[in-house]
Amino acid sequence: MDKPLIVTALSDEFANEAIPHEIPVIFTGLGKLNAGLSLLQSLQRYQPTIVLNFGTAGRLNNSISGLVEVADVIQHDMAAEPLAPRGQTPFDDTPHLLRSGFDGVRCATGDSFVTSVDPWLVEQNVHVVDMELFALALVCHRHDIAWRSFKYITDDTDDNAAQDWADKVHHGRHLFLTKLDELFTP
């Protein structure tokens, strides 16, 4: 039986919602470093068999909305050329594309809030952007733990992205809680 752990960046994303099924939740703070370190520190305490990430994302394509599941994730801010192509960590055998094993969208993670569409993201077939998922998926990959990620679309990665995100950061919580019920109710 799965032993899940919910990982999200900010408590605002849940806005004091009660989490069903007695699943523990950790809040990591923003960014890849905070996310990776927080999850790593929580592995021994919770010993999850699956990490469930819930968070917000900006979209690059207007046809995507609501709560989406992530199929795979890359880093958009790993730029170490000429040592490795953009998105790949030099001298590291870890895949640059980490797959959840579930159908969904492609996410690109970076420690920057995206306010315009980068042509590289389009070339990589990225649908959504966030600030934590790659680090979470990397920790799971290195510790052989399954992961799933659900992102609520808050903005269009444009000049209004920051305000749109602030206005909608807590809007996806009911959709995620419904998804948890689907996943964990017999």
Secondary structure by P-SEA (a helix, b strand, c coil): ccbbbbbbcccccccccccccbbbbbbbcccaaaaaaaaaaacccccccbbbbbbbbbbcccccccbbbbcbbbbcccccccccccccccccccccccccccbbbbbbbcccccccccaaaaaaccccccccaaaaaaaaaaacccbbbbbbbccccccaaaaaaaaccccaaaaaaaaaaaaccc
